[in-house]
């Protein structure tokens, strides 16, 4: 048997130039398995010409990213959006929330609205805030110290303790509108991870938000890299694109509601999936980090890597 294996391992298969010329990029629908998780910063195939263009663009991209960051941090909403669009950034807001105006008077008597988003990049809450032209509070499970310092909106870290996180979000809702990404981590591909149902218990003013982003050169997300570089790399793209769609407001779980918190979470996930034409999955943050980084994606106080 050992000899047979040795003989088999000596077989060499040569690919002719004609066969190489016939090679084509495999369409997504022909992948052996769904491509849901992947890492790395390059958003294009590293072919010679593409890499040459990237290296030529890189010095200017650093300056452009810093300039865009300064504009986002210092300018008012009315001025920063036209300036950022002038630099090549693209942004589209679609408001399908037909109940927003009708509850404005009732809203004053209650806590702030809870905006529930799918998670594409670290900049999701920021683009939502730009679109609404109002400051929001973003609650997040992991945020590097650098990203926390430069964030132009208020950010609050969650603890992954259910009771403690519920108290934190409830406290923030009493102070104003809050945005949360219940997937717990980003996903680059057209899939939605499982939504944590915690948000369904905390507010009766829940606004689902469908987010999608598009880049051509650098990914603004990573599982095993330096997290603080995420927003800078996203803004180093020539024409980074964001699409934000506000869906109809829904109610959370109340004492007499027939739906459970899981029903509400699954409904929000399915509505966002239908809007974006994304596929809903039951995968979690833990699944992503086990595949890409070999850990469960938890943040420690001594490291800002995740």
Secondary structure, 3 states (H helix, E strand, C coil): CHHHHHHHHCCCCCCCHHHHHCCCCCCHHHCCCCCCCCCCCECCCCCHHHHHHHHHHHHHHHHHHHHHHHHHHHCCHHHHHHHHHHCCCEEEEEECCCCCCCCHHHHCCCCCCEEEECCCCCCHHHHHHHHHCCCCEEEECCCCHHHHHHCCCEEEECCCCHHHHHHHHHHHHHHCCEEECCCCCCCCCCEECCCCHHHHHCCCCEEEEEEEEECCCECCCCCCCCHHHHHHHHHCCCCCEEEEEEEEEECCCCCCCCCCHHHHHHHHHHHHHHHHCCEECCCCHHHHHHHHCCCCCCCCCCCCCC
